[in-house]
Amino acid sequence: MPDRQAEIDARLVKRAKNGDAEAFGMLHDQYAESIFRFLSSRMSNSLDAEDLTGEVFLRAWRSLSSYRQKGYPFSAYLFRIARNLLIDHYRQAQREDFLDDGDVSFLQGHEKSPDAIFVSKQERQRLRKNLDKIREDYRDVLVLRFLGGLSPDETAKVMQRSSGAVRVLQHRALEALRKQLNNSRD
């Protein structure tokens, strides 16, 4: 995340802490889509992902008074809340189906031909199936980095690891996914 965005977020957080709902709304507008993408990539139902996205921002708003800037962007705070809610959601539901063929239409380009959309959907389904076969921490790092758009430092904050550990984990996760994809072609 550019330093400029972090500065803007810090000002908005300060205003929101003082009760400025419009400032918090601007933070919501900035990050809601990324949080939704993260959650929906791990859930089979886009409506559940929408509900959890709303819950992320509700919890962030409620806990804003105790939020402290610790050198990480506000987005890392939101992704940590999202990750914890996701864990709670599956713990309560006692389900292991993190990735299945749920609605991912938000990933599709609007200008693609029907053939391209079909191929793209097949590729996403194959990727999801193979992501489900790698370790959970590997899935987490890949989803946070590439679907969530977080930097290694932001991902480290969400995963409660060092930036170096995240870089190593990402490298290993990509290698594990590559092997899994190659094995699934056979």
N, C-alpha and C positions, 0 to 999 in steps of 0.2 A: 504494500500500500504506500503510495507516495506520502512524503511528509506533509504535504499540503492538505491531503484528506485527513490525516491524523490531527492536524491543527484545527480544521473545521469541525471534526467530530468532538474534539476536546471542548471547543466553545459551545457546541450544541449540548453536550452532556452537562456542562456547567449551567447553562440556561434551563435545561430540563430538571436538574436537581433543585433549582429554585422555583419549580412548579410550572415552567413554560411548556405546556402540552404541544404547542406548535413546533418547538425545537425537537421534542421527542418524535413527533410525527415526521420531521425531516430525516431523523435517524432511521425511522421505520422505512421510509421511502427509499433510502440509500441501501439498506441491507435486506429487506424482506425477500426479494427475489433470490438472493444468494442463499439465505437460510432455507427458503422453500426448496431450492434445487438440492441442497444438502440432504434435507429430510426426505424429499420424495425419491431420491436415489436409493434410499435405504428402506423404503416402505412400499407396500404393494398397492396402496390406495392413495390417490392424490388428495382426496378429501380429508383423510387423516393427516396427511402432510400439511394441508392448509390449516387444520385445527391446531396442530402442534406449532406451526409458525406463529399463529396468533398467541398461543400460550407462551412462546419464547419472549415475545415482546411484552406481554402482560407481566411475566416474571421479572423481566429487565426493568420495567417501569416501577414495579413494587419494590425492587431491591436497589433502585438507583441511589437512594440516600447512603447506602453502605458501599457503593462502587468507588473504588480508588484507582486512579490512573497509575499503573506500575510499569510504564515504559512499553506497554502493548496497546495496540489499537482497540477501540471499543468493539470492533467486529469480532475480535478474539473472545471477548466476554460473551457476546451473543452466541457464537458457535459453541462455546463451552456449555451454555445453558441448553442449546439445541441438542447437543450430544447427550447430556444428562437426561433430558426429557425423552430422548429416543431410547436410551437404556431403560428408563423407568417404564416406558410404554411397552416394550417387549418383555420386560420382567413381569409386568402385570398380566399381559396377555399370554405369557408363557409360550411365545411363538419364536421360531428360529428363522422364519421366512423373511429375512431382511431385504432380499432382492428378488422380485419376481416380475411378471409382465404387466405391472400396473401402468397407469396412464403417464406417459412421458412425452406427451404431445408438445410441451413447452420446449423440448429439445429440437423439434423438427423445424427446419427452415420453411418459411411460407412460400418461397419461390421454387421449390423443388417439384420435379415431375412426379407423377404417381410411382413410376418405376424407381426413381431415386429414393423416394420416401420408403418404399417397400424394402429396398436394399439396406437403407439406413436403419430401419426398424429391426431387420434381421441382425445387423451388426451389433446394435445395442443389446438385443436379446442374448446374443452370443457372449458379449462382454459381461453382461449382468450374470449370466450363468457361470462364467469363469471367475468373476470376482467373488462369487459366493463360495468358491472352492479354495480360496486362499485364506490365510489367517486373518482374524478380525482386525488386528492392529495394522496389517497391510492394507486391508480395505479402507480403514479409517483414514490412513495417511493419503491414499490415492483420492478418495472422495473429497477430503478437505482441501487438498492441494489443487486438484484439477476440476472438480465440479464446484467446490466452494470458492475457488480462486484465492485461497489464502497463501501468503508467503510462508517460507519455512519457519520464520520466527513466530508468525501468527499461529501456524499449525502446532508448533512446539508448545505454545501457551495453552491451546485447547487440549492437547494430548498430555500435558504436564510432563514434558520431556525437554531436553536441551535441543537447541537448533541443530547441532551436530548430529544428535541421535535421530532427529527427524530426517535429516538428509540421508543418513545411512539406511534408515527404515524405508524411505522412499525408494532408494536404489534397490534394496532387496525386494521390496514390494513389486516394483516394475519388472524385475528379473523373474520373480515367482509368477506374475501374471503372464509374462512372455512365455514361460515354460508351459503354463497351463493352457494358453491359447494354442501353442504348437501341438501339445498333446491332444487337444480337442479336435484338431484337424484330421488326426489319424483315424 
